[in-house]
């Protein structure tokens, strides 16, 4: 039996099977640089000729918002670490925080240039279709008059320009807020002018009565009119800037006060986030030395943290374009609409609870409809025999139907418990608001365990019956969020397995008392059992040598022990196939070390989010779904759940989905030993997009059950539920 605990020494050398030591630096790369590569793959989707024009613009926007969050969180965290006298080095590459920051800043320059090139290309084609992001110089006479009136009556009155000098210190600029900065000179001397752009102003202005769709960004409007705010001065070197601040907050540990209110504490934390250290400044032109020096001095950054971009610094407004312009025009430039299909193994004319007590159900989002789970939860809220509902909540959608059903269940006298994670990054306020709503409706809300985010996705329904007590347990790889279920690929597993239910009961009890060391019969939980048992299962495949198989799909790989365990498996001849969307710290393809490891990444219309772990193949294979990635934060510092899938039909469904994903050669790319991702070529030259296939396949499977699906009232339960919710 191989040792499931990989031992490392201070030099990051790893002993495998008592053989020569392997230096982890030889087979791994830095997580931050790997993430940047992932985000570049998001950006390059905008170059794909099969992606509609409007969707390309969305992918550019996603690239920008991803980079914003990366700088706020990852660069913010590294900035804090770089200030320590003795900071830890990256265990996988040996780089210290300052070295990582320098590498990030260097690579970011290339990504900005690439973004500018791609945006300009997409923008040019959009112009040809009659959708124009314009500058003031491109306005017609009538449009110029229209803009003058708009600026005079709606913009100028709320602007607050200021001068920076010895009497007027550099003001605070909020995180991700646009500002205009310039040199001004008058009879009293030379100074610097600054104008933060108020957040209440819309991001873009759409022109009326135009044959084409023309709009102008607010920062360009104010930059044009900026000199008029200083009529007695000469204004030069006008620049648009945008400041990014560190948003990586470490929660204090001394909060276990008897009268402590965790929600109020989180509200204070969120206020602090807005005022943390700047980590990046973006500008639309090369800054003159006086302006650059002023920014560096007052924001305490280096010139390497200033990035020039010729194109928009933020374009989230593209997602609301349909609300402001002719939607039909954008429909022609968008993906063909797809409606998630009903899982045909659930008859919506019958009680869902009774059906699930007879057979396990698995849904693959977004190809199958979360509405069936919502209907199940609503049915449980109204069923007089249901005595309790317990659920973990990490992120909910706005106007959540999950929230609605939980409150209804509480109103109906059921015992409802929600384990609400208030530390879900950038959703903290959202979750605080929902927790207050739930509490006011009689739901028992608990907040997890100090220093460990609860990222698990578990829902347990308990019901009285003639047999005594029945249980239905739902375990997922993604959040209970109706919106993201249409955009993210995830697995939802619903079972009446009594052993899994017993484990879920014990899990919720452990969470109530703060016990992280629960041992469960079938479920695996981090930080205690998940990593330990997964490593043991990998060891069993290593014992098989060349007959061993590991086939995983998840989002990120950073955990050093798993990386070295994959090296050990590869050296033993085990076939290791990993579908990893984002960060991947292992480098495949090194002879004698990782030559049996293959890594592929899929970036397409939907965000690949499901976590599936298959150990072995054939009848003896073990199948798990989980909320956890193989990152140290998930395996050691979060509460995660993995559940076995033992029903053969559902295992076949998972295997089919995994095989289709692996054979994607359209949206998938393969990681090579040079750390770059290359296209995948098939000998038969047949193109396969796994996401397109799954959409078509789900429609086809639904049609195979046509007699049942066409029975009168098949959609009644879901429709009735949504109608009640609207009321």
DRENROTOR-720774 format. One record per residue (C-alpha): residue number from 0; residue in one letter; x, y, z negated. Coordinates in pm, whole numbers. Each point is the difference from the previous one (the first is absolute). Example, Ala and Ser with C-alpha at 12.3 -4.5 7.8 and 13.67 -1.06 7.14 Angstrom:
2
NODE   nr  rest      c1      c2      c3
NODE    0     A    1230    -450    -780
NODE    1     S     137     344      66
//
This chain:
727
NODE   nr  rest      c1      c2      c3
NODE    0     X       0       0       0
NODE    1     X     145     336      97
NODE    2     X      14     274    -257
NODE    3     X    -291     239      45
NODE    4     X     193     278    -173
NODE    5     X     267     148     222
NODE    6     X     294     129    -204
NODE    7     X     176     319      98
NODE    8     X     321     149    -132
NODE    9     X      92     367     -40
NODE   10     X     129      16     357
NODE   11     X    -332    -126     139
NODE   12     X     151    -333     100
NODE   13     X    -239    -293     -11
NODE   14     X      85    -363     -59
NODE   15     X    -220    -235     200
NODE   16     X       0    -375     -74
NODE   17     X     337      30    -173
NODE   18     X     153      89     337
NODE   19     X     200     309      97
NODE   20     X    -140     329    -117
NODE   21     X    -204     202     247
NODE   22     X      16     377     -27
NODE   23     X    -352     136      22
NODE   24     X     143     304     179
NODE   25     X      72    -230     297
NODE   26     X    -365     -94      53
NODE   27     X    -201     301    -113
NODE   28     X     -65     363      85
NODE   29     X    -112     305    -194
NODE   30     X    -375      15     -65
NODE   31     X     -30     372      77
NODE   32     X     171     -26     338
NODE   33     X    -208    -308      78
NODE   34     X    -316     196     -79
NODE   35     X     108     278     236
NODE   36     X      35    -262     272
NODE   37     X    -355    -114     -71
NODE   38     X    -132     354      28
NODE   39     X     184      37     330
NODE   40     X    -196    -303     125
NODE   41     X    -320     184     -97
NODE   42     X     115     302     201
NODE   43     X      90    -210     304
NODE   44     X    -355    -131      25
NODE   45     X     -65     341     159
NODE   46     X     222    -115     290
NODE   47     X    -204    -316      61
NODE   48     X    -180      34     338
NODE   49     X    -285    -223    -125
NODE   50     X     -82     239    -288
NODE   51     X    -262     267      87
NODE   52     X     112     361      -2
NODE   53     X    -197     121    -303
NODE   54     X     120    -302    -199
NODE   55     X     361      89      84
NODE   56     X     -54     336    -166
NODE   57     X    -130    -181    -310
NODE   58     X     312    -218     -19
NODE   59     X     219     311      12
NODE   60     X    -206     141    -285
NODE   61     X      41    -323    -199
NODE   62     X     377      14      60
NODE   63     X       8     355    -141
NODE   64     X    -214     -77    -306
NODE   65     X     204    -317     -66
NODE   66     X     318     207       8
NODE   67     X    -155     256    -235
NODE   68     X     -77    -270    -255
NODE   69     X     345    -157      45
NODE   70     X     169     329     -85
NODE   71     X    -233      71    -291
NODE   72     X      42    -344    -157
NODE   73     X     315    -178     115
NODE   74     X     221     304      64
NODE   75     X    -145     158    -314
NODE   76     X      97    -305    -206
NODE   77     X     351     -14     150
NODE   78     X      42     372     -68
NODE   79     X     -76     -58    -368
NODE   80     X     244    -293     -11
NODE   81     X     273     200     172
NODE   82     X      -2     249    -289
NODE   83     X      93    -263    -257
NODE   84     X     363     -19    -109
NODE   85     X       3    -374      59
NODE   86     X    -262    -118     244
NODE   87     X     -61    -355     115
NODE   88     X     107    -107     347
NODE   89     X    -233    -169     244
NODE   90     X      38    -369     -86
NODE   91     X     -32    -104     363
NODE   92     X     246     238     168
NODE   93     X     209     152    -279
NODE   94     X    -100     355      97
NODE   95     X     -46     250    -283
NODE   96     X    -294     247       8
NODE   97     X     206     282     155
NODE   98     X     122    -229     278
NODE   99     X    -355    -115      68
NODE  100     X    -124     359      16
NODE  101     X     274      98     244
NODE  102     X     -88    -297     222
NODE  103     X    -370      90     -14
NODE  104     X      65     366      91
NODE  105     X     227    -105     289
NODE  106     X    -251    -249     144
NODE  107     X    -289     244     -49
NODE  108     X     154     243     249
NODE  109     X     -31    -262     274
NODE  110     X    -358     -86     -99
NODE  111     X    -102     367      17
NODE  112     X     147      29     349
NODE  113     X    -176    -319     105
NODE  114     X    -329     127    -140
NODE  115     X      38     329     189
NODE  116     X      66    -179     327
NODE  117     X    -294    -238     -39
NODE  118     X    -242     270    -116
NODE  119     X      91     228     290
NODE  120     X     -59    -286     243
NODE  121     X    -341     -86    -150
NODE  122     X     -94     368     -25
NODE  123     X      77      54     368
NODE  124     X    -230    -284     106
NODE  125     X    -271     125    -238
NODE  126     X      21     341     166
NODE  127     X     -61    -163     335
NODE  128     X    -320    -151    -140
NODE  129     X    -114     340    -131
NODE  130     X     101     -25    -368
NODE  131     X     249     275     -75
NODE  132     X     201      81    -313
NODE  133     X      94     354     102
NODE  134     X     208     297    -104
NODE  135     X    -120     361      -8
NODE  136     X     193      73     321
NODE  137     X    -228    -241     188
NODE  138     X    -326     175     -91
NODE  139     X    -229     160     254
NODE  140     X    -105     361     -56
NODE  141     X    -336    -107    -143
NODE  142     X     161    -259    -225
NODE  143     X     247     257    -126
NODE  144     X    -291     226     -96
NODE  145     X    -173    -295    -167
NODE  146     X     313     -81    -199
NODE  147     X      54     363    -101
NODE  148     X    -350      15    -145
NODE  149     X      40    -333    -177
NODE  150     X     332     104    -154
NODE  151     X    -121     343    -103
NODE  152     X    -320    -114    -173
NODE  153     X      77    -351    -127
NODE  154     X     376     -39     -39
NODE  155     X     172     328     -81
NODE  156     X    -218      88    -304
NODE  157     X     123    -302    -197
NODE  158     X     371      22      87
NODE  159     X     249     103    -269
NODE  160     X     337      91     156
NODE  161     X     286      75    -238
NODE  162     X     353     133      -2
NODE  163     X     292    -183    -161
NODE  164     X     252     222    -175
NODE  165     X     144      58    -347
NODE  166     X    -341     113    -127
NODE  167     X    -198    -268     182
NODE  168     X     145    -349     -52
NODE  169     X     -52    -284     243
NODE  170     X    -354    -131     -62
NODE  171     X    -111    -356     -60
NODE  172     X    -102    -175     324
NODE  173     X    -233    -292     -56
NODE  174     X      75    -347     132
NODE  175     X     -66     -37     377
NODE  176     X    -124     358      25
NODE  177     X      82     202     312
NODE  178     X     166     339     -36
NODE  179     X     136     276     225
NODE  180     X     344     142     -78
NODE  181     X     185     283     178
NODE  182     X     264     270     -27
NODE  183     X    -136     353     -26
NODE  184     X     180     331       5
NODE  185     X    -113     356     -69
NODE  186     X     142     330    -122
NODE  187     X      45    -156    -346
NODE  188     X     216    -286     128
NODE  189     X     -24    -366     103
NODE  190     X    -213    -252    -182
NODE  191     X    -176    -332      50
NODE  192     X    -376     -33      40
NODE  193     X    -195    -310     -90
NODE  194     X    -363     -99      48
NODE  195     X    -136    -333    -130
NODE  196     X    -295     -98     223
NODE  197     X    -311     -50    -217
NODE  198     X    -134    -356      -4
NODE  199     X    -356     126      38
NODE  200     X      68      91     363
NODE  201     X     -81    -265     261
NODE  202     X     296    -178     159
NODE  203     X    -109      91     354
NODE  204     X    -227     246     176
NODE  205     X    -207    -127     295
NODE  206     X     -82     252     273
NODE  207     X    -358      41     108
NODE  208     X    -136       4     356
NODE  209     X     306    -159     156
NODE  210     X     -11    -240     294
NODE  211     X     275    -204    -161
NODE  212     X      35     -79    -370
NODE  213     X     244     259    -132
NODE  214     X     116      39    -358
NODE  215     X     280     172    -185
NODE  216     X     164     -95    -327
NODE  217     X     -43     239    -292
NODE  218     X     375      34     -65
NODE  219     X      46     121     359
NODE  220     X    -280     254     -39
NODE  221     X     149     150    -315
NODE  222     X     352      -6     140
NODE  223     X    -120     205     298
NODE  224     X    -176     262    -214
NODE  225     X     263      -2    -276
NODE  226     X     178     324     113
NODE  227     X    -328     192     -29
NODE  228     X       9     -58    -377
NODE  229     X     319     212     -25
NODE  230     X     -80     305     212
NODE  231     X     287     212    -137
NODE  232     X     267    -264      45
NODE  233     X     173    -184     279
NODE  234     X     -74    -370     -23
NODE  235     X     247    -252     144
NODE  236     X      82    -370      -9
NODE  237     X    -354    -109     -81
NODE  238     X     -15    -367     -94
NODE  239     X    -263    -246    -111
NODE  240     X     114    -217    -289
NODE  241     X    -153    -288    -193
NODE  242     X     134    -119    -335
NODE  243     X     -15    -362    -119
NODE  244     X      34     -64    -373
NODE  245     X      83    -305    -207
NODE  246     X    -326    -173     -93
NODE  247     X     154    -303    -171
NODE  248     X    -117      37    -358
NODE  249     X     118    -226    -279
NODE  250     X    -266     -51    -263
NODE  251     X     107      58    -355
NODE  252     X       3    -305    -223
NODE  253     X    -100     161    -328
NODE  254     X    -371      16      76
NODE  255     X    -142    -275    -217
NODE  256     X    -162     246    -238
NODE  257     X    -315    -117    -174
NODE  258     X    -195     300     131
NODE  259     X     175       4     336
NODE  260     X    -216      66     309
NODE  261     X     174    -158     297
NODE  262     X    -211     190     254
NODE  263     X      98     338    -147
NODE  264     X     365    -106       0
NODE  265     X     -17     -87     372
NODE  266     X    -159     337      76
NODE  267     X     300     173    -158
NODE  268     X     236    -221     198
NODE  269     X    -172     100     326
NODE  270     X      43     370     -80
NODE  271     X     372     -57     -55
NODE  272     X      36    -170     339
NODE  273     X     -76     324     184
NODE  274     X     297     179    -156
NODE  275     X     283    -251      28
NODE  276     X     338      42     173
NODE  277     X       2      70     376
NODE  278     X     159    -278     206
NODE  279     X     -55     123     357
NODE  280     X     -74     315     199
NODE  281     X    -130      -9     357
NODE  282     X      24     297     234
NODE  283     X    -114      67     355
NODE  284     X     322     181     104
NODE  285     X     361       2    -106
NODE  286     X      14     226    -303
NODE  287     X     226     302      -3
NODE  288     X     274     -30    -260
NODE  289     X    -158     256    -237
NODE  290     X    -332    -187      -4
NODE  291     X     165    -340     -24
NODE  292     X     218     109    -291
NODE  293     X    -298     150    -180
NODE  294     X    -199    -320      37
NODE  295     X     290    -225    -106
NODE  296     X      79     215    -304
NODE  297     X    -355      46    -124
NODE  298     X    -124    -353      72
NODE  299     X     326    -162    -109
NODE  300     X      47    -204     316
NODE  301     X     286     -44     248
NODE  302     X      -5      93     367
NODE  303     X     -17    -377      79
NODE  304     X    -350       4    -150
NODE  305     X    -128     256     252
NODE  306     X    -147    -156     314
NODE  307     X     -93     180     322
NODE  308     X    -305    -121     188
NODE  309     X    -136     147     321
NODE  310     X    -336    -167     -43
NODE  311     X    -265       3    -276
NODE  312     X     121     -73    -352
NODE  313     X    -340    -145     -86
NODE  314     X    -282    -110     233
NODE  315     X    -252    -180    -218
NODE  316     X    -260     225     164
NODE  317     X      -3    -240     297
NODE  318     X    -219    -240    -200
NODE  319     X    -277     261     -26
NODE  320     X      18     120     360
NODE  321     X    -324    -179      89
NODE  322     X    -182     222    -249
NODE  323     X     117     314     180
NODE  324     X       2     -85     369
NODE  325     X    -187    -208     255
NODE  326     X      16    -347    -148
NODE  327     X     -76    -169     333
NODE  328     X     323     133     142
NODE  329     X     199    -152    -285
NODE  330     X    -193    -328      23
NODE  331     X     150     -54     344
NODE  332     X     347      52    -146
NODE  333     X     -51    -232    -299
NODE  334     X       8    -371     -72
NODE  335     X    -313    -185     107
NODE  336     X    -226     -18    -305
NODE  337     X       5    -324    -198
NODE  338     X    -257    -102    -258
NODE  339     X     114    -247    -267
NODE  340     X    -192    -325      44
NODE  341     X    -206    -188    -256
NODE  342     X     163    -315    -128
NODE  343     X    -223    -264     164
NODE  344     X      28    -238    -295
NODE  345     X    -216     230    -211
NODE  346     X    -372      13      84
NODE  347     X    -113     350     -87
NODE  348     X    -363    -119     -22
NODE  349     X      82    -209    -306
NODE  350     X     136      78    -343
NODE  351     X     372      51      37
NODE  352     X      78    -119    -352
NODE  353     X    -164    -338      64
NODE  354     X     196     -47     322
NODE  355     X     336      82    -156
NODE  356     X     -69    -240    -287
NODE  357     X     -14    -269     271
NODE  358     X     302     100     212
NODE  359     X     305     225      -5
NODE  360     X       4     298     235
NODE  361     X     293     189     150
NODE  362     X     -21     327     190
NODE  363     X     277     164     198
NODE  364     X     -38     377      13
NODE  365     X     -53     204     212
NODE  366     X    -113    -274     237
NODE  367     X    -268    -110    -246
NODE  368     X    -233     229    -192
NODE  369     X      59     102    -362
NODE  370     X    -374      74      -1
NODE  371     X     -65    -364     -88
NODE  372     X     208      30    -317
NODE  373     X    -174     329     -81
NODE  374     X    -335    -174      43
NODE  375     X     117    -282    -230
NODE  376     X     100     249    -269
NODE  377     X    -329     184      35
NODE  378     X    -189    -329     -19
NODE  379     X     188     -81    -321
NODE  380     X     -89     343    -141
NODE  381     X    -370     -79      43
NODE  382     X      -3    -375     -73
NODE  383     X    -159     -46    -346
NODE  384     X     215    -309     -59
NODE  385     X     330     181      49
NODE  386     X     135      89    -343
NODE  387     X     330     171      82
NODE  388     X     219     148     273
NODE  389     X     371      68     -47
NODE  390     X     217     169     261
NODE  391     X     344     158      43
NODE  392     X       2     332     185
NODE  393     X     307     160     159
NODE  394     X    -147     216     278
NODE  395     X    -365      67      83
NODE  396     X    -137     180     302
NODE  397     X    -180     331     -31
NODE  398     X    -370     -51     -70
NODE  399     X      81    -360     -92
NODE  400     X    -268    -269      20
NODE  401     X     202    -210    -245
NODE  402     X     -40     279    -256
NODE  403     X    -372      13      78
NODE  404     X     -52    -373     -60
NODE  405     X     204      -5    -321
NODE  406     X    -205     286    -144
NODE  407     X    -321    -173     108
NODE  408     X     110    -322    -170
NODE  409     X      69     191    -322
NODE  410     X    -339     171      25
NODE  411     X    -156    -347      31
NODE  412     X     152    -106    -330
NODE  413     X     290    -206     128
NODE  414     X     340       4    -164
NODE  415     X     221     181     251
NODE  416     X     375      46     -43
NODE  417     X     220     196     239
NODE  418     X     377      -9     -38
NODE  419     X      72     340     156
NODE  420     X     356      89      99
NODE  421     X      40     376     -46
NODE  422     X     359      -7     131
NODE  423     X     -79     -94     363
NODE  424     X     229     253     164
NODE  425     X    -181     303     149
NODE  426     X    -336    -152     -98
NODE  427     X      38      83    -369
NODE  428     X    -260     277     -10
NODE  429     X    -236    -206     215
NODE  430     X      19    -289    -248
NODE  431     X     -33     228    -301
NODE  432     X    -326     133     145
NODE  433     X    -132    -350      69
NODE  434     X      96    -124    -346
NODE  435     X    -196     284    -159
NODE  436     X    -303     -83     218
NODE  437     X      15    -368     -92
NODE  438     X      37      71    -371
NODE  439     X    -302     231       5
NODE  440     X    -202    -285     157
NODE  441     X      90    -245    -273
NODE  442     X     286    -184     173
NODE  443     X     283    -114    -226
NODE  444     X     306     161     160
NODE  445     X     350    -108    -100
NODE  446     X     326     144     132
NODE  447     X     241    -291      22
NODE  448     X     334     -33    -173
NODE  449     X     259     264     -78
NODE  450     X     286      12     254
NODE  451     X    -165    -261     226
NODE  452     X    -233     107     278
NODE  453     X    -289    -239      51
NODE  454     X       8     -64     374
NODE  455     X    -192    -330       0
NODE  456     X    -331     -41     188
NODE  457     X    -234    -220    -202
NODE  458     X    -377       0     -43
NODE  459     X    -180    -250    -226
NODE  460     X    -378     -49      -7
NODE  461     X    -144    -210    -285
NODE  462     X    -352    -142      31
NODE  463     X    -232    -220    -204
NODE  464     X    -147    -303     176
NODE  465     X    -161    -337     -70
NODE  466     X     355    -140      -4
NODE  467     X     101     241    -275
NODE  468     X     233     272     127
NODE  469     X     104      53     364
NODE  470     X     284     220     115
NODE  471     X      87     171     325
NODE  472     X     352     137      32
NODE  473     X     116     228     278
NODE  474     X     373      54      49
NODE  475     X     140     228     266
NODE  476     X     320     129     151
NODE  477     X    -135     355      33
NODE  478     X    -202     258    -186
NODE  479     X    -375      11     -59
NODE  480     X     -30     280     251
NODE  481     X    -258       4     277
NODE  482     X     195     256     206
NODE  483     X     336    -176       4
NODE  484     X    -167    -338      58
NODE  485     X     -70     130     352
NODE  486     X     360     112      50
NODE  487     X     216    -251    -192
NODE  488     X      40    -372      62
NODE  489     X     -74    -181    -326
NODE  490     X    -125    -332    -136
NODE  491     X    -304     -35    -226
NODE  492     X     -41    -343    -161
NODE  493     X    -326     -82    -184
NODE  494     X     -30    -325    -195
NODE  495     X    -206    -177    -265
NODE  496     X     303    -208    -109
NODE  497     X     -44     -35    -376
NODE  498     X     372     -25     -70
NODE  499     X      70     325     184
NODE  500     X    -294     156    -185
NODE  501     X     139    -116    -334
NODE  502     X     334     152      97
NODE  503     X    -173     326      93
NODE  504     X    -183       7    -336
NODE  505     X     331     -46    -181
NODE  506     X     168     260     223
NODE  507     X    -257     267     -88
NODE  508     X      26     -92    -367
NODE  509     X     378      33      19
NODE  510     X     -33     342     161
NODE  511     X    -232     113    -279
NODE  512     X     257     -88    -267
NODE  513     X     311     100     196
NODE  514     X     139    -351      50
NODE  515     X     229     -26     305
NODE  516     X     111    -357     -70
NODE  517     X    -321    -184      79
NODE  518     X      41    -350     146
NODE  519     X    -276    -106     239
NODE  520     X     -78    -334     158
NODE  521     X     -38     113     363
NODE  522     X      44     376      13
NODE  523     X     349     150      -7
NODE  524     X      52     340    -156
NODE  525     X     291     239      -5
NODE  526     X     203      96    -185
NODE  527     X       2    -340    -174
NODE  528     X     -77    -296     229
NODE  529     X     -30     114     362
NODE  530     X     369      44      75
NODE  531     X     101    -305    -200
NODE  532     X    -243    -232     178
NODE  533     X      63     141     348
NODE  534     X     374     -59     -47
NODE  535     X     -73    -358    -109
NODE  536     X    -212     -58     311
NODE  537     X     283     133     217
NODE  538     X     237    -238    -179
NODE  539     X    -224    -293      97
NODE  540     X      34     102     365
NODE  541     X     377      32     -39
NODE  542     X       8    -361    -124
NODE  543     X    -153    -106     334
NODE  544     X     289     153     193
NODE  545     X     -78      41     371
NODE  546     X    -354    -128     -60
NODE  547     X     -69     292    -233
NODE  548     X    -224     286     116
NODE  549     X     -76     344    -144
NODE  550     X    -254     217     181
NODE  551     X     -85     329    -176
NODE  552     X    -183     319      94
NODE  553     X      28     305    -223
NODE  554     X      90     369       6
NODE  555     X     346      48    -151
NODE  556     X     301    -205    -115
NODE  557     X     239     151    -253
NODE  558     X      22    -257    -285
NODE  559     X     363    -115     -12
NODE  560     X     -78    -347    -135
NODE  561     X    -239     -72     285
NODE  562     X     251     134     253
NODE  563     X     269    -235    -128
NODE  564     X    -247    -287     -26
NODE  565     X     -76      49     372
NODE  566     X     376     -10      66
NODE  567     X      20    -325    -195
NODE  568     X    -294    -141     195
NODE  569     X     153     102     332
NODE  570     X     333    -163     -90
NODE  571     X    -190    -320     -81
NODE  572     X    -162       3     344
NODE  573     X    -346     115    -113
NODE  574     X    -194     190     268
NODE  575     X     -83     339    -155
NODE  576     X    -254     210     191
NODE  577     X     -90     335    -151
NODE  578     X    -256     249     134
NODE  579     X      90     320    -186
NODE  580     X    -166     324     105
NODE  581     X     223     249    -178
NODE  582     X     315     -12    -213
NODE  583     X     218    -306      57
NODE  584     X     328     -13    -188
NODE  585     X     114    -337     134
NODE  586     X     194       0     327
NODE  587     X     -76    -313     207
NODE  588     X     221    -168     255
NODE  589     X     335     -18    -183
NODE  590     X     167    -329      90
NODE  591     X      25    -233    -296
NODE  592     X    -204     231    -223
NODE  593     X    -331     113     150
NODE  594     X       2    -163     343
NODE  595     X    -320    -193     -87
NODE  596     X    -179     317    -115
NODE  597     X    -222     183     248
NODE  598     X    -177     327     -84
NODE  599     X    -273     165     205
NODE  600     X    -200     319     -56
NODE  601     X    -339      89     147
NODE  602     X    -101     365      34
NODE  603     X    -325      54     185
NODE  604     X    -352     134     -13
NODE  605     X     -51    -138    -352
NODE  606     X     237      19    -295
NODE  607     X     130    -350     -71
NODE  608     X     -60     -41    -373
NODE  609     X     -81    -366     -76
NODE  610     X     234    -208    -216
NODE  611     X       5    -370      87
NODE  612     X     253    -256    -123
NODE  613     X      22    -348     157
NODE  614     X     249    -247    -149
NODE  615     X      61    -306     219
NODE  616     X    -218    -128     282
NODE  617     X    -258    -267      63
NODE  618     X    -214    -162    -268
NODE  619     X     243      77    -281
NODE  620     X      31     373      77
NODE  621     X     -88     245    -278
NODE  622     X    -198     310     100
NODE  623     X     -22     315    -213
NODE  624     X    -146     344      50
NODE  625     X     115     282    -227
NODE  626     X     -12     368     -80
NODE  627     X     380      -7     -37
NODE  628     X     282      75     240
NODE  629     X     346    -142     -69
NODE  630     X     124     323    -151
NODE  631     X     147      25    -348
NODE  632     X    -269     251     -92
NODE  633     X    -268    -260      88
NODE  634     X     167    -308    -143
NODE  635     X     130     157    -323
NODE  636     X    -168     334     -68
NODE  637     X    -359     -43     109
NODE  638     X    -295    -219     -84
NODE  639     X     -66    -203     314
NODE  640     X    -198    -315      77
NODE  641     X      61    -284     246
NODE  642     X    -270    -261      63
NODE  643     X      34    -341     166
NODE  644     X    -220     -80     300
NODE  645     X     -81    -372     -19
NODE  646     X    -303     -39     226
NODE  647     X     127    -156     325
NODE  648     X    -225     207     227
NODE  649     X     120     320    -161
NODE  650     X     363    -115      20
NODE  651     X     -55     -61     369
NODE  652     X    -143     350      33
NODE  653     X     305     151    -169
NODE  654     X     238    -211     208
NODE  655     X    -170     106     322
NODE  656     X      22     365    -100
NODE  657     X     368     -35     -89
NODE  658     X      83    -182     324
NODE  659     X    -172     270     208
NODE  660     X     185     271    -193
NODE  661     X     336    -172      51
NODE  662     X     -56     -38     374
NODE  663     X     -82     369      50
NODE  664     X     237     134     264
NODE  665     X    -186     322      70
NODE  666     X      -5     199    -324
NODE  667     X     256    -215    -185
NODE  668     X     374      64     -14
NODE  669     X     275    -231    -126
NODE  670     X     273     110    -241
NODE  671     X     349     -79     129
NODE  672     X     334     -28    -176
NODE  673     X      88     357     108
NODE  674     X    -294     123    -219
NODE  675     X    -199     110     305
NODE  676     X    -340    -130     108
NODE  677     X     -31    -132     357
NODE  678     X    -291    -102     218
NODE  679     X     -96    -369       7
NODE  680     X       3    -172     339
NODE  681     X    -180    -323      85
NODE  682     X     105    -233     276
NODE  683     X    -352      -9     146
NODE  684     X      -4     382       5
NODE  685     X    -350       0    -151
NODE  686     X     -73     300    -221
NODE  687     X    -174     -62    -333
NODE  688     X    -117     268    -241
NODE  689     X     -99    -179    -321
NODE  690     X    -235     280    -103
NODE  691     X    -179       5     335
NODE  692     X     -24    -378     -10
NODE  693     X    -149       1    -351
NODE  694     X    -263     255      98
NODE  695     X    -106    -212     298
NODE  696     X      23    -321    -203
NODE  697     X    -224     131    -280
NODE  698     X    -263     103     254
NODE  699     X      22    -341     168
NODE  700     X     -31    -191    -329
NODE  701     X    -302     207     -99
NODE  702     X    -166     -83     333
NODE  703     X      61    -371     -52
NODE  704     X    -248      23    -286
NODE  705     X    -248     185     220
NODE  706     X    -314    -197     -96
NODE  707     X      59      83    -366
NODE  708     X     120     350      71
NODE  709     X    -303      83     209
NODE  710     X    -247    -117    -261
NODE  711     X    -232     276    -105
NODE  712     X     147     227    -262
NODE  713     X     364    -111      18
NODE  714     X     115     352     -85
NODE  715     X    -280      70    -245
NODE  716     X     199     -35    -321
NODE  717     X     282     224     112
NODE  718     X    -241     257     147
NODE  719     X    -216       2    -312
NODE  720     X     308      45    -216
NODE  721     X     125     298     200
NODE  722     X    -349     156       5
NODE  723     X     -23     -28    -379
NODE  724     X     347     146     -32
NODE  725     X     -91     301     217
NODE  726     X    -304      70    -217
//
